[in-house]
Amino acid sequence: MKIKEIFLKGGVINNILTLFTGSTIAQAVPIMVSPILTRIFSVEEFAVLTVFTVLCSLVGVIATARYEIAITLPQKDEDAAHLMHVSVTITLIVTAISFIIFYLFGARISLLFSNNDLTGVLLLVPVFVFFYGIGQAFNYWLLRDKRFRSIAGGRIFQSFSNSGVALSSGLFKMPFNGLVAGNLTGQIAATGFLFYLTKKQSLIRLNPFYYSRSGMREQAAKYSVFPKINSIQSLIDTFQSTGVVFLFSSFFGSIVVGLYGFTIKILQAPLSLLGNSIALVFYKEAATIATPGPRLRKLLRNTLLTLAGIAAPIFTIIFIWGPEIFEFVFGDKWYQAGIYAAAISPWLFANFLAAPVAQIAMILNKQLPMLLFSLIGNSLIVAGILIGILVYDDVETALYLVSGGQLVYYSVLLRYYWKLSLGK
């Protein structure tokens, strides 16, 4: 069997290209408008967006208790539909609780991140989480039905909405943070788009009273490993991101947070969408194979080669000419962000390789080892940041320490995935 045969079978390459094209279009607009946004918004406003984003991620990662990932697994559509409604129900509960928390403790949270400008946007976090959780449920339902065009369309719709609102609010000097407004609007638009397509194509009965509570409880219990282990792992990952922003806020202030947050966004967002496109297809195909052996090994190998081919040239350029590129494209005040970009490019490259294929462990029921891996990897990140701050008092040094530790970590992790694919 040829190396590419497993990708050709079942239209896997076509599915990847569909999501890849959609992701590319979705990222073309924000990349094009970024040089404008960096000139009409301050670094401090980007700092508010950074904290808003990590808080949305922190709450959003538990919005569905990760049950949405299980939607693709049951053989019967009715069972999958029960899981979808479980996801939506949990999202409603998490949204209500988070609203109460941010309403009561918003001022203290702003003080914690040393940013008074946060107070006005914190109550938008539960709104974002609500639409994010429901959107994820619809996204995985469409994935189950192999509606890759619909998923790609949702991403494009989100991108245009986000960029359009941010750009117009900045140009017309609206009295609110347009970056946050764009972020929220994009998520609402994407969820509405996926909801419309699901309803139009009659893929699922959207009436929650059609499905029995006993059926929802049965499926929730059957796939309880997702909230017990997978959601904990995801929460640990998000705590790391939040912790890094918190440390930078506490020791260096909002300027560093704004520069760091913008750097992560520019480097991670385009590649993460491309990686997620490949990850969705990899997950579906790996779940179909479901057992270790030559087919799973070839799927893993070809996926990693695809990811490396996409990312290696990009991150090599950033590592060598990051500061000059950022200064030329985004303006003089973003030269320092380019220095940060060069420092974290090895880390993000390794993450880009490993993240899309990480679901092989979940498919093979290895969630507990992955939880331990996650603890180690995130501990290395926090340790690198702390050493860089406390010993060297330098952000750049901290980021290089993190990159070094993550290269070692992901090398070990990828070797583990390879062994899993062979049943070792």
N, C-alpha and C positions, 0 to 999 in steps of 0.2 A: 504494500500500500504506500502510495506517495505521501510525502509530508503534508502537502496541501489538501489531500483528498478529504480529510475529516472536516476541513473548513468548507469545501465545496459541497459536501453532502448536506442536503436539507437547506441549502441557501444560506449558510452561516455567513459567508463573505458578503452576500447581498444585504443581510440584516445588519451587519456591522457597518457597511457603507451607508445604509439608510440613516442610522443613528449618527454616524460620523459626519455625514453631510449636514444633517440637521444641527448638530452641535457646532460645526464650523460656521454655519450661517448665524447661529445664535450668538456666537462669540465675536463675529465680525463687527457687529454694531457697537457693543461696549468698547472694543479695542479701538475702533475708529473715533468714538466720542471721548475716550479717556484723556487724550491730550487737551481737549477743550475743558473737560471737568476739572482737571488739575490746575487750570488757569482761572477758573471762576469760583472754585471752592477752596477754602483754606485747609491747611494741614490739620487744624483743630477739628474742622467739620468731618474730615476723613477719620479722625480719631473717634468721634461719636459713632460713625458708621461701623467702625471696627468693633467697638464694645457692643453696639446693638446686634451686630451679626453673631458674635460669640455667645451672647445671651440667648438669642433665638435658637442657636444650635444646641445650647445646653438644655433648654426646655424641649426643643423640637425632637431631640434624639429619643426622648421618652414619650413623645406625644401619642404614639400608637403602640408602645411597648414592643415595637419591632414585629408585631404580628403581620404587618403589611408584606414583609418578605416571604412569609409562609403562604401567601395567597396563590403563588404559582405551583405549590406542591401537591395539593389534593387531586385525585383523579376525577372526582365529581365536581361539577361546577357549583352545585348547591353547597357543598362543604366549603369551597373557596369563597362563595358569597357570604356565608356565615362569618368567615374570618375577616372579610372586608367590613362587615358591619360591627364586628368586635373592634377593629381598628378605629372606625369612626366614633364609636361609643367612648372608647378610652380617650380619644382626642378631645371630645367634648368635656370630659372630666378634668383632664390635664389643663385645658384652656381656662376653665373656671377657677381652678386652684391657683394657677399662675397669675391670673388677673387680681385675685385677692392679695397675693404676696406682693406684687409690684405696686398695688394701690397703697398698701399699708407701709411698705418698707422702701419705696422708691427713693426717698431722700437719702436713706442710709446706704443704699446700693450705689448711688451717685458719689457719695462721699468715699465709699470703699475703693472706687476706681479713680478717685481724685479728679472728677470731671462734673462740674455743676451743670453743664449743658445737657447731660443725660436725662435730667428730670423730666423734660418735656416729651421724651420719646419712649420712656420705659413702658407706658401703658399700651404702646403699639406692639410690644413683644408678644403678648397673648393673642392679639389679632393675627399676627404673622404665623404663630404656631398653629392656630386653628386651621388656616387655609393650607399650611404646609402638611399637616397630618392627613387631612382629607385628600389633598393632592397626591400624596404618596400612595394612599390606598387605591385611588383611581389609576395611578401610574403602573402599579404592579398588576392590577386587574387587566389592563391593556397589554402588559407584557405577557401575561398568561395566555392571552388570545393571539399573541404574536402580532399586535398592531404597532409595529415599529414606526410606521409613518406618523401615526397619531402621537406617539411619544415624542418624536422629533419635532412635530408641529407645535406641541406644547412648549418645548424649550425655546423655539423661535419666537413664539408669542410672548413668552415671559421676558425674553431678552429685549424685544422691541418696546414693550411696555415699561420695563425698568429704565432703559436708556432714555426713552422719550420723556418720561416724567422728570427724571433727574436733570436732563439737559434744559428742558423748558423752564423748570422752576429756578434753575441757576441763572439763565439768561434774563428772566423777567424779575429776578430779585425777590422771589416769594419769601414771606416771613416765616419760613420753617426750613428744616434741613432737607433739601431736595434729594440728597443721596439716600437717606432713610426712606423718604416717601417713594422714591423709585424702586427701592428694594421691596417694599411692601406691596406696591401696586403690581410689580412683576409677578409676585407669588399669587396674588389674588387673580390676576389675569390667566395665569397658567392653570390654576385649579378650575376656574370657570370654563376654560377651553376643554380640559380633559372631561369635566362633568358633562358638557354639551355633547361631546363625541360619544361618550359612553351611553348617554340617554338616546341619542339619535340612532345609534347602531343597535339599540336594544340588547346590549351585551349582558345586562343584569337588571333585576328588578330593584329599583331604587327606593321603594317603599319599605322602611325599616320594620313595619308591622307584619310584612309578609313572611319574615323569617322568625322561627321560634327561638325563644330564649334558651330552651334546652339544647337546641342545635348549636347556638353560639357558645354556650358553656362547654359542650362536648368538644368542639373544635379548639376552643381556647385551652382546654386541659390537654388535648392531644399534642398541641404545639407549644406547650408551656415552656419549653427550653428556650424559646426566643426571648420572653421577658426575663427569665431566670438568669440566663448567661449572656446571650447576644446583646441585650439591652444594657447590661452592666458593662460589657466590653466597650460598647459605643459611648456610654456615659463617661467611662474612664478616658477615652480618646478626647471627648469634648472638654472634660475637666482640664486636660493638659493644655488645650488651646486657650481656655479661659484663664488658666493659671499663668501662662506666658504673658498674656495681655495685662493681667493684674500686676505681675512683677514689674513689667516695663512701666506701667502707670505709676506704681508706688515709688520706684527708684529714679525714673527719668522724666516722667510727665507725659502730657498729651502729645507733644511734638513727636517723640519717638514712637508712641503708639500709632499715630497717624501714618508715619513713614513706614513702620513695620506692617501695619494692616494693609496699606496700599500695595506694598511689595508682594505680600502673600496673595492678595486678590489678583494682581496682574499676572503673576506666575502660575498660580494654582487654578484659577477659574477656567481658563481655556482648556488646559490639559486635564483638569478634573472632569469636565464635561465629556471630553473625548474618551478619557479613561472609563467614565461611567457608562458611556455607550458600549464600549467593548465589554465592560463588566456585566451589563445586563444580558448581552448575548452569551457570554461565557457561562453565566449562571444558569441560563435556560438550557444550554447544550450540556453542561456538566451535570445538571440535575437529571437530564434525560439519560445520560450514560450511567450515572449514579454509583458505579463500582470502579475500584482501581484496576488499572490494566493498560495495555498499549493505547487504546482509544483516548482515555483520559490523559495519559502522558503526552500524546501528540497534540491534543487540544491545548494543554497547558504550555507546551513548548512553543507552538505557533502563536499563541496569545502573547507570550513574553517577547518573542521576536518582533511581533507587530508593535508592541508598546515601546520596545527599545529603539526600533527604527523611527518612530515618531518623535521620541523625547531626546535622544542623544544629541542630535545636531542643535536643537533649541537650547538645551542647558549648557552645552559647550560654549556657544556664543555668549550666553548670559554670564557664564563664569569668567570669560576673558574680557568682555567689553560691557559688562553690566552698567557701571556708573556712567560711561559715555552715552550709552543707549538711552538710559532713563533721563539724563540731562537734556539730550537732544529732542526726545519725543515729548516729554512731559513738562519741561521747563527747568530753570536753574535750581529751584528750591527742592527738586526731587533727585539731585545728584547723590545724596546720602542714601536714598532708597535704593539706588542702583548698587551701592556698596553692600547693602544688606542682601540684595538679590544675588550677587555673586557669592556671598557667604553661604546662603542656604540652598543654592542650586544643586549641590551634590545630594543633600537631604531630600529635596523634592523629587529629584530624578529617581532615587531609590524607592521613594514612596509611590511614585507613578507606576513603577514596575510591579510592585507587590500588591497595591490596593485592589486592582480589578480582579485578581485571581484569588484573593483572600477567602472568597466564598466557597472554595474547594473544601476547606476545613469544616464549614457548616454543613455542606452536602454530605460529607463523610462522617458527620456526627462527632467532630473533634472540637466542640465549642470550648470545653474546659481548658485544653492546652492553649487555645487561642487567647483565652482570657489571661492566662499567665504570660504569654508573649506580649500582650497589650500592656500589662502592668510593667514589664521590663522595659519595653520600648518607650513608654511615656515617662517612666522614671529617669531614663537616660536623657530625655529632652529637658526635663525640669532640672536635673543635676547639671547639665551643661549650661543652662541659663544662670543658675545660682552661682556656679563657679565663675562664670564670666562677669557677673555683677559683683559678687562679694570679694573675689580675689583680684580681678583685673579692672573692675569698675569700667567695663567697656562693652557696649552692645555688639560690636563687630566680632570681638573675640568670643563672646558667648555664642554667637550664631555659628562660628566656625567649629567650636567645640561640639555643638549639637550635630552639625553635619558629619563630623568624624565618627561620633558615636552611632549615628543612624546608618552610616554605610556598613559598619560592622553588624549592627542589629539586623538590617534587611538582608544581608548576605546569608546569615544563619536562617532567617525566616524563609527565604526562597528555597534554600536547601531542604527545609522541612516540608514545604509544599511539594517539592519534587519527589520526596520519599513517600508522601501520602498518595500521590498519583500512581505510584507503583505498588501500593498496598503494604509498604514497609512501616 
